[in-house]
């Protein structure tokens, strides 16, 4: 056999060989990265003399090539060796049994050591204490008991959480999507599994990636509940070290928006993490985005993705998330779409039982109706608002303008901006004004378009300045608050709507707390405290819809109805969660004869898609 200069042991995964591909484990990835192989074709030879050419799909961590099945088919071993021969040839060889050991050097000393280890003489008190400590952590391979349970603090654990953590370790091997319904404690499950890996000596270097508004909450929970000291990437000491900090600190919590930047992304990619945890992982639903590509490129052994809503608008989002966890689990996207997507929009699923079986290998979803916790009742209402004729005329005119430009490929009036305009005009008149001001002065637009936009802007300003107009949704919000016996949170998508509504409710006599992205972290915490102790209502932008625990409040108003039903579920999850002692009431506001009103049918379709593929959810919209 040709000697290999440096060898790596890798797992032989035959699952995708029929598709001319093989999923690469950490051993193969490390070997090929050391050779700086990117997208070029290269040759490998097995120990039977068969040579084949291959390429690597790094996005999905797949080894690909014609004849790959025949190349590996005759191997029965679960693991093989890969290495370079002294002639530079990449060689695959079978895992050989080690040779029988020869005679021991200094047999007398070896026998003495073996005898002491067998009998364990514990005369020395220090050694005895060490033995007692080690004995507590003795693991039987067939024992599924968790070591972490006695060391959890200030929290009550439930049977379903313990079962989940055991499954993460045994069935899922540390690569899993925790997709419990909102409010069931995914953070707790992730923290327990993390602590279990730490106590078993399987995880030392850990990176937690979260939305910016949740960095402090995660830091506090890791310390308070699991006694784990994490360093924040925005800590002055961390920032002072620059790029070297990522290698220096063993346990880091970072805003994913900060970590993905080039000056951080590059040093992170140089590290190897035992465990990566990503909270609110539905933000990785698009594999074309920088966030998805950043997380995919991190060198990691274990990864937990936390999201209650792994599919929101179309099934491709689910494919993208699963591919992060286990590339090839759903095969290629072309194969996935052909076998599991039933319509052009990507909303209707087919072969659902087969798809659910594949998801069960990478995803855990606990639901409120099958856990050992009693939840309060949730009721959803839809309130229809009729706006004055003048405001409705502006809405119709602007909607027609948007519809006429939607199919045009314009760098300024692109689909994203037009969709945003449509949502803004459905929120409040004040929300649309800043966007119209920017477009009216944009020289890249034609004179005809600028003139039309200026007319919309002038009319919006007149309506906004009229105290008797433009307040129907705000009036309905105030009426709900007045009749409700308890604290309420009001969600709106736009900062301008949030400011307008806060002022309106304050002028109406309510004590108002505010939460939006323009606040510093300290100010956000102060506003939540004010809401808990004194305020009647919290008016929040979308940033408050994720991760925050506000179960001291039991009422919610969706001032703007998101076009994504799972965004509503994320919002509701802030108050309908473990610890909520009262029934929860959700009010969705829609304006009559608008796109938002008719989009309720689309929201129903998306909810049906989610329930069919992932599982049932509690009431989001009122039954129609």
N, C-alpha and C positions, 0 to 999 in steps of 0.2 A: 504494500500500500504506500502511496506517495505521502510523505510526512507533511502535515499542515503547520504553518508557522504560528498562527494564532487562531484558536477555534472558539466558536460560539455554539452553545446548545440551544436548539429551538424546537418548538412544538410543531409536529406535522398535522396540519388541519386540512382534511380532505373534503370538507363540506362543499367548497365551491369549485372543485376541480372540474366538474362537468361544464362549468361556465368559463373554463380556461383561466382560472384565477385561484389564488390561495391567500387567505388572510395571514398577514405577518404578525408575529408576536414581538415582544420587546427585544428578544435576542436577534432576530433577523433585522429589525429596524436599526438596531445599534451597529450591527456588522456593516450594512450597506451605507449607513451614514458615515461610518469611519472611512469607507472607500470613496466618499463624496459622490456617490451615484445619484443622479437627479432624474433626468428624463431620457438618458441615452439607453440604447440597446446594449446588452452585455451577455456573455456566454457563461454557462455553468456546466459542470460535468459531474455525474454521479459515480459511485464506486463500481459501477458495472460498465463504465466507459462510454455511457450515453451522454451526448452533448446536445444542449438546446439553448436557444436565444430567448432572453426575457427582458421585460421592462417593468418599472415600478410606478404604480399610481399612489403617490404620496398622500393625496387628499383622502383616499379611502384605505391607505396602508395595505394595498393589494400587490402581490407578485403576479404578473400576467405573462402569458406567452402560449403560442400554439404548441401542443404536445406536452403541456405541463402535467396532464393526467398520467400519461405514459411514463414521464420522467420520475414521478413519485409513486406510481401505482404498486410496484413490487415491494415497497417497504412496509413491513408490519409494525415496526417500532413506533411508539408514541412520540419519541423525540429523535432528532437527527443532529449531526454535527455539520457546521458550515465553516469553511476557512480558506485561506490562500495557500496554494502549494508554493514551493520555492521558485517555481517558474512563473508565478503570477496567475495561475489558473484558479478560478473559484470552484471549490470542490465540495460535494455533498457526500457524507459518509454515514454509515449506520453507527448508532451508539454501541460501543463495544463494552463487554463486561470487563471490569478491572482484573488485572492479573492477580493471581494468588500471591500474598505477600511472602517475601523470602524470610530469612532468619532475622530476628530483631537484633539491632545493635544494643549491647548492654542489657542482655536479657534479665539479669538479676534486678536492675533498677526498674525495668518495665513491669516485671511481675510484682514488685513491691507497690508501684503506683496503682496497678489494677486491683491489688488486694485491698488497698486503702479506700479506693473508690467504691469497691463492692461492700465493704463493711462500714464505711464512713465513720471513722473515729472522731467523736465530737467532744473531746476533752477541752479543746480551745473554745472559750465562750463566744468569741467573735465568729468562729466558723459555725458554731451551733445556731447563732442568731441568723446567719446567712442561710443556713439550711432550712430553718423554719420559714423564713421569708420566701425562699424559692419553692418550698413545699406547697405554699398557698396557691402558687401559680402553675402547679403541675397539671398538665393537660393530657387527658386521655383522648386519643384520636376519635373515639366514638362518643365522647361527651360533648354535648351541644350547649353546655352551660355558659353563660356570659360572665366574664370576669369583671366587667365595668359596673354592674348593678350596685354593689355596696358603695361605690365611690361617686355616685350621682348626688347632686345637692339641690335643695330648694325646688324639687319637682316631684310630681307623681307620675309614675310610669304605668302604662296600660298593657294588657296582654298583647294587643295587636302590634304595639310598638316593639315589644320584645321579639315577637315572631318575625317582624320585618327585619330587625337587625340580624337575627340568626340566618334568615334567608340571604341577606346581603353577603354574609361571610361564606355560607356554604353553597347555595345554588348559583348566585350571581357572581361569585368570585371577585367582589369589589368593584364591578363595573355595572352600574344600575341607575335607572331613572326612578326617583321617588316621586310618585304622582298622586299621592293621597288627595282627596277632596280638600279644598281650602279650609284651614282651621283645624286640621287633625294633627298638626305638629310635625311637619317634615323636618324642620330644623332640629327638633329633639331626636328624631330617628337618625339623622345624619350625624349629629353630635355623639350619640351613643355608639354608632358604628365606628366613627373616627376614634373614640376613646378605646373601644375594643381592639382596634388595630394597633393603637399605641401600646396598650398593655401587653399585647401578644408579641411586641417587638417587630411588627410588620410595617409600621409607619413612623417615620421621624420627620421627614421634610413634607410639609403640608402647605398648600396654597388654597385659600378660600377667596372666590371671586363673587362679588355681590353688586347690586345697583348702588350708586353713590349714597343714597339716603339710608341705606341699611348697614353701612360699615360699622357705625358705633353700636347698633343693636346687636350685631353678630359678635363684636368684641366683648360686649357685656355678657351675652349669654354663654359664650365659650368659657369665660372666667367664672361666672356665678354658678352655672349648672354643672360644668365639667372640669373646673379647676385647671383650665388650659390657658396659658399666657400667650396670646398672639400679638405680634407687632403689626401695627397698621402702616400701610405704605405711605400714608400722609403724615406719619410721626416725624417730628423735626430730626431726631437722631437717624432715622431711616433715610430721609431725604438728604441729609448731610453726607452720607456715604456714597451717594450717587448710584451708578450701575452695580457697584460691588455689594450693595445692600442685599440684593436678591440672592446672592450666594452665601452671605454672612448669616442671615436670619433663617432659622429652621422652620418657623411657623409664621405665616404672613396672611393678613386679611387685606384685600385691596379692592377698590372700585374697579370693575371690569372696564369702565370707560377710561380710567387712568392707565391700567395695566396694558391695554391694547396699543397704546401709543408707541411709536417706533423706539423712543429712548428707553422705554421699559420692556417692550416686546422682545427686543434682541437679547438683552441679558437674561430674561426669563427663559427664552428658548435654549439658552446654554446650560440651564439647570436640569436636574432630574428630580421629579417629585414622586414621593411614594403615594400621595393622595392629593387629588384636586377636587374641590367642592364648588359647584356653580349654583348659586341661588337664582330664582326667577329665570330658569334656563330657557323659557320660551322666547327670550330675546335672541336666542341662537337659532331660530327657526329657518333662517335663510342662509344657505351655505355659500352664497356669493358675498356675504358681508364680512367686514374685517373682524368682527367679534367671533363669528363661527370659525374662520380660518385661524385666528389667534389661538383659540382653545384647542382646535384640532392639532395644532403644531406643537403644543406643550408636551414635553417628554414626561410621561406619567405611567405609573403602574395601575393605580386604582382611580376611578372617577365617579363621583356622585353628581347627577343632574337633578335639581329640585324644581319641579313645576307641577302645579295642579292642572295646567291646561297645555298639554303637549301638542295639541292640534287646535287651531283657532279658526282659521279661514279656509284652508284647503289641506288635503292629505299630504302634499309635498312637505309641509312643515314637519309632520311626524317622521317622514323618511329622513329628513336632514338631522333631526335630533338623534334618532336611533343610530345613524351612521357615525355620529360622534362617539357613541358608546361602543359600538361593535360593528366596524366596517364590514359590509358584506352580509349582515344579518338579514337585510331586506333586498339583497342582491344589488344590481345596478338600478338606477332610477328608471331607465327604459323598461326593465323587467318589472319593477314595482308598479309603474303606471299601467302596463299592459295587463297585469294580473289582479290588481286591487283597486283601480280607479275606474269608475263607471261612466263618468261624464267629462266634458271638456273643461268645465270650471274646476274640477278636482274636488268637488264637495261630496258626491255620492260614491259610496264604497261598494265593492263586490268581493266575493270570496271571503266574507267577513270572519267566519270561523277559522279559516286558515291564517288570516292576518292576525287575529287575536292570539293564535298559538305562537306565532313568531314574536309578538310583543311580550308574551308571558316569559320569554327567555331574557328579557332586558328591563322589564318594567314592573313595579309594584304599585298597585292602586288600592288603598283602603277607602271604603265609603262609609258615610255616616250610618247607614242602615245595617252595616255588618260588623261594627266594632263594639267593644265593651264600654261604650260611653253613651250616656243619654244626652241628646241634643234637644234644644228648644225648637219650637215650630218656626218655620219661615213662610211668610206670605208675601206675594208680589202683586202690585197693582200697577196698572197703566192709566195715567191721567192725560186726557187729550185737551190741548189748549187751542183756542181759536184766537188768531191774531187780527188786528184791525186791517181794513182794506188797504190802506196806504202801505203798511208794512208788507202785506201779502203781495201787493203789486211789485214792490222792489224785489222780494224773494223770487217771484216768477220771472221777472226780467233778467235778473242775474243768473238764474238757473238755465234759462234759454241761452244766454251768452256762453255759459260753461259747456252746455251740451253741444253747441255749434263748434266749439274749439277743441273738444275732447279728443277727436280723432286726428287732429293736426299734430305734426311733429315740430313743435315750437320749443326753442331753448328756454324761453321765459314762461310762457303759458303752457307748461308741460302738465302731464296728468297728475303728478303729485301736487302741484300748486293749485290746479283746478279742483281737485278733490278736497283740498284743504279749504278753499274758498267756499265750497258747497257746505262743508261741515260748519264753518264759521257763521255763515248766514243763518244756518239752522239753530245756532246757539243763541246769540244776541246780535242786535244791530251794532253795538259797540265793538264786538269781536271782529267784525269785518273791516272796520275803518282803517286800522293800521296797514292791513294788507292792500287795501285799495289805494291808500296814499302812496305806498311804494310802487305800485304798478302804474299809477297815473303819471309818475315822474320818470318812468323807465324809457330811455331813448331807444332801446332795442325793440320796442313795440311800435307798430304802425300808428300813424296819426289817427286813423279811424278807430283802432282799438283803444288808444289813450283817451280819445274823446268820449267813447262809450263808458269807459271806466270812470272818467271824471263825473259823468252824469250820475252813475251809481253812488259815487262818493258824496256828491253834493246832497243827494236825497237821503243817504244814510246819516249824514251830519244833521240834517233838518229833523229827521225822525228822532234821533238820539237826543237832540236839544229840547224836544217837546216833552214836558213833564207828564202830559196826558197820554203819551203813546210809547210803544216799545217795551212795556213792562209786564205783559200778560204772563209770561213764564215766571217772572220774579214774584208777581202777585200770587200765583198758584203755589209757589214754594213757600211764601210767607203764610199762606192759609193752612198748608199742611203742617208747618211748624207750630202754628198757633193751636191747632187741634190735637197735636201729638203730645202725649204725656211722657216726656223723657228727652234725652239728648239725641241729636241727629247729626249726621254727616252728609254734606251735599257735595257731589262730585261734578266738576265741569272740566272740559278738555282744554280750554284756552285760558291763558293768564289774564287776558283782558276781560273775559267773562267772569273770572274769579274775582277780580278787583271790583267790577261793576256790581256783582251780586253781594259781595261783602258789604259794600257801602249801602246798597239798597236795604239789606236786612238790618244793618246797624241803625239806619235812619228810621226803620220800622219798629225799633225798640228792643231788638234782640242783642244779647251778648255774643259777639262773633269772634271765634278763633280762626286763623288763616294758616294754610299750609300750601306752599308752592316752591318751585325750584329756585326762585330768587333769594330765598332765605338761607342764611348760614346755618350750619349744622346745629349750633347752640340755639339759634332762634327757633329752629324747628322743634327742638326738644321743649323749649319754653312754651310754644304755642300748644303742643300736645298736653303739657301739664295744665295750662290754662283751660283747655277744653275739658279735661278730666275734672278739675276742681270747681270751675265757675261758669264757663261759657255755655250757652244754650246750643250752639251749632258750630261745627267746623266746616268751613268752605274750602275745599281742596281741589287742586288740579290732579291730573292722572298720577303724579308722583307719589301721592298718598295712597294710591290704590294697591300698592304692593308691599308686602312684608310687615307693615305696621300692625300692631295688635291693639285694637280699640274696642275690646269686648265690654267695656263699661258703658258703651253706647249701643242702642238696639234699634235705631231707625236710620234709613238711608234714602236720599233722593238722588236719582241720576238726572241732573239738570240737562246734561247732554247725553243722549243715548248713543254709546259707541256702536259702530257698525260691526263690531266683533263681540259676540255674546260672551266669550270667555273673559273679555276685559271687564264685563259686568260682574262675572263670577269672582274675579280677582278682587274687585271692589267690595263685594258682599262679604268676602272672606275676612275682611278686616274686623267685622263685628260678629259674624256667625261662626264661632270657633270655640274650642275648649275654653271653659271659663265663663261663657255667656249664660246668664241665669234667667234671662227674659226672652219671650218670643220676639222674633226679628221681623221687621216690616220694611219692605222695599217699594219705593215709588219711582216709576219710570215716566218721565215727562216727554210727550211727543206733540208736535204741532200739527193740527188738522190740515189735510190736503198738501202735505209736503213730502219730499223724498224720505225724510225720517219716518213719516207715518207708514208709508208703503214698504219701507225696508224691514218692518217687523216680520214680514213673511220670509225674507232672506235670513233673518236671525233665527227663525224657527228651523229652517233647513240646516243651518250650521249647528244648532243645538242637537238636532237629530243625528247629524253626522258624528258628532262627538260621542253621543250616548251609544250609538251603534258600534263604534270602534273601540272607544276607551272605557266607557261606563256611564251610568246614570248620574245626573247632577240634580241638586235640589232646585226649587222654583227660582227661575231667573226672570221670566216674563209672565204676566197674567195670562191664564188660559183664555183662548179666544174662540 
